[in-house]
């Protein structure tokens, strides 16, 4: 989570810790999936996935999202 909030804080030139905690899905695959399910329960039907870690690790992040998060969200796609 620290890497993501650092990245967002740099991107938006402000302290993004509180906003990240409120609006982002950060953490382990299970935590990210759980947060996305919360968004779904609140009525969200479309989300924008923006991987906010280091750009040199983008491929790894995409692969981890696909393997660790997407399977946990399979029921939402039905």
C-alpha positions in Angstrom: 0.0 0.0 0.0 2.8 2.4 0.7 4.2 2.1 -2.8 0.8 2.9 -4.3 0.1 5.9 -2.0 3.6 7.2 -2.7 3.0 6.8 -6.5 -0.4 8.5 -6.3 1.0 11.3 -4.1 3.7 12.0 -6.6 1.2 11.8 -9.6 -1.2 14.3 -8.1 1.3 16.4 -6.2 -0.5 16.0 -2.9 -0.7 13.6 0.1 -2.9 10.9 -1.3 -2.9 8.5 1.8 -6.5 9.3 2.9 -7.9 9.4 -0.6 -6.2 6.1 -1.4 -7.6 4.4 1.7 -11.1 5.7 0.8 -11.3 5.2 -3.0 -8.6 2.7 -4.0 -8.4 -1.1 -3.8 -5.0 -1.8 -2.4 -3.3 -4.7 -0.7 -3.1 -8.4 -1.3 -5.1 -10.0 -4.1 -7.8 -11.0 -1.6 -8.0 -7.5 -0.2 -8.2 -5.9 -3.6 -11.0 -8.3 -4.6 -12.8 -7.7 -1.4 -12.7 -4.0 -1.9 -13.9 -4.3 -5.5 -16.8 -6.5 -4.3 -17.7 -3.6 -1.8 -17.7 -1.2 -4.7 -20.0 -3.6 -6.6 -22.4 -3.9 -3.7 -22.5 -0.1 -3.5 -23.7 -0.1 -7.1 -20.6 0.2 -9.2 -20.8 -1.8 -12.5 -17.8 -0.4 -14.3 -14.4 0.2 -12.8 -11.2 1.6 -14.2 -8.2 -0.5 -13.1 -5.1 1.8 -12.8 -2.1 -0.1 -11.5 -0.2 2.5 -9.4 3.0 0.7 -8.6 6.4 1.3 -10.3 6.1 1.4 -14.1 9.0 -0.9 -14.5 6.9 -3.6 -12.7 3.8 -3.0 -14.8 3.8 -6.4 -16.5 4.2 -8.2 -13.1 1.3 -6.1 -11.7 -1.0 -7.0 -14.6 -0.1 -10.7 -14.3 -0.7 -10.7 -10.5 -4.0 -8.9 -11.0 -5.1 -11.5 -13.6 -4.0 -14.5 -11.5 -4.7 -13.2 -7.9 -7.7 -10.9 -8.2 -9.8 -11.7 -11.3 -10.6 -15.3 -10.3 -12.0 -14.0 -7.0 -14.3 -11.7 -9.0 -15.7 -14.4 -11.3 -19.2 -14.3 -9.6 -19.6 -10.6 -10.3 -19.3 -11.2 -14.1 -22.4 -13.4 -14.1 
